[in-house]
Amino acid sequence: MDNKNQKSILEMARGAIMERADYEMAKVIENIQDVNTSPTKKRTLTLTVEFTPDTERQQISVNVVAKSKLEPTNPVTTALFLTGEGEEATAYEMVPQVPGQQNMNGSEQAEPPALRIVKNA
């Protein structure tokens, strides 16, 4: 057998196995660069290669799945302030300053958004 024609299993299927690994690798890199994820958590890329031989042990079916485990985005946190009671209760998102107050840059704090409360869906 000529050694020049030997290839890695990753190069088989006309390069489709390597292409799948590269596709998942792009997802891993994109996730690492996403500022909404933890920069130091581990990500994984897993290639599962299954070999199923026939009863004569001459033909082998090879099935490859490329899978990445990414870091989820960081949680987004806000605070709500409740006013009123019962049917009159309203929740407002907390803002850094008193509405109408000017900060050091001269911009004025806008009114806080009120939470839309749906009682009957």
N, C-alpha and C positions, 0 to 999 in steps of 0.2 A: 504494500500500500504506500502511496506517495504521501509523505508528510506535509508537502506544500499545500495540499488541499484540505488539511484538517482544520476544523473551526471549533470555537467555543460554543457551548450550548446556547449562549446569549446571542450568537450570530445566526442561529438556525431560524427557520420559518421566514427566510428571505429578510432577516433583520428585524422582524416584527417583535421578537421578544425584547431585544435591546431598545427598540422604539418605545415599547410600553414602559420599560424601566426609566427611560429618559423622560417620558411624559409625566410619570409620578415624581421624578426628581425635580422637574420644573415646579410642581405644586409645592414641594418641600421648600425650595429656595424662595418662592413667592411668600409662603407662610412665615419663613424666617425674617424676610424683609418687611412684613406687615407690622406697622408700629402699634397696631391694636392687639398684638399677641405678646406673650412673654418672650424676651430675647434669649433667655438662657435655658429654657425647657428643651428636652430632647424631642426630636422628631424621628420617625422610623420609616424606612422603605423596605417592604417585605416582598420577595419574589417566592411564590409557592410553585414548585415544579412537581407535577404528578406524572408518574410513568405507569402506563397500563399495558402490559405485554399481552399478546394473544395466546391462545392455548398451545400453539406450536413453538412459542418463545422466539419467533423470528421477526415479528412486527411489534413495535412499541409505539403506542399513542402517547404523545407528550402534550400535557396541558399546563400552561403557565399563566398565573394570575399575578399582576403587579399591584400592590396596595400600599398606600401611604397612610401613616397615622400622624395627623397634624395637631398643632396646638390650637385650641379654641381661642376666639377673641377674648380680650380682657372684659370683665363685667363693667357695665356702665352704671354709675350710681348717681342718684339725685335724692332730694328730700322734699317731702310734701308737708304743707301746713294746713291743718283743718280749722275751718271757722264755721260757726252756726251749729244747729242741731237738727236731727230728724230730716224732714224734707228740705230744709233750708241749708243743710250742710254742704259746704263747698271745700274742695281741696285745691290749693295753689302750690305751684312749684316754688321752692325757696330760691331767692335771688341774693347775690352777694351784698347788696346795699338796700336801703329803704327806697322804694319806688319814688322817683322824682328827685332824689338826691344826686348831686353832681360828684363825680370822682375827681382825683387829682389831675386827670387829663382834660377835664371840662365836659366830658360826656355825661349824659343824664341816664340814670337807671330806669329802664322801661318797666311798665306794669308787669307783674308776674303772670304767666299763663295759668288759666284755670283748667283743672282736669275735667274732661267731659265724662260724666257718669251716666252709664246706660243701665237702667233698672230692669227693663224688659227687652230681652233679645228676640 
